[in-house]
């Protein structure tokens, strides 16, 4: 398993604690080649996640829940994370 594949597996494992009904994780690191974060090894991801844990919570609260689940990965392995976090009853448009 490559480092990128291992990191993606770890991200998915940690986000599984949120019991998502939908989780889409896209590695967009190739779009940021030459960027300072890419040079230092941090990867760039786009995340779309639907979880009942987000029900009744504002966007910032949802993001904090995700950051807490990812923990130290946000400090060393993930340079950028674009997030769309919804509760099951939310409108599908971001």
HELIX and SHEET records of a PDB file:
HELIX    1   1 UNK A    3  UNK A   15  1                                  13    
HELIX    2   2 UNK A   16  UNK A   18  5                                   3    
HELIX    3   3 UNK A   29  UNK A   32  5                                   4    
HELIX    4   4 UNK A   36  UNK A   39  1                                   4    
HELIX    5   5 UNK A   52  UNK A   54  5                                   3    
HELIX    6   6 UNK A   59  UNK A   70  1                                  12    
HELIX    7   7 UNK A   73  UNK A   76  1                                   4    
SHEET    1   A 3 UNK A  22  UNK A  27  0                                        
SHEET    2   A 3 UNK A  43  UNK A  50 -1                                        
SHEET    3   A 3 UNK A  78  UNK A  86  1                                        
END                                                                             
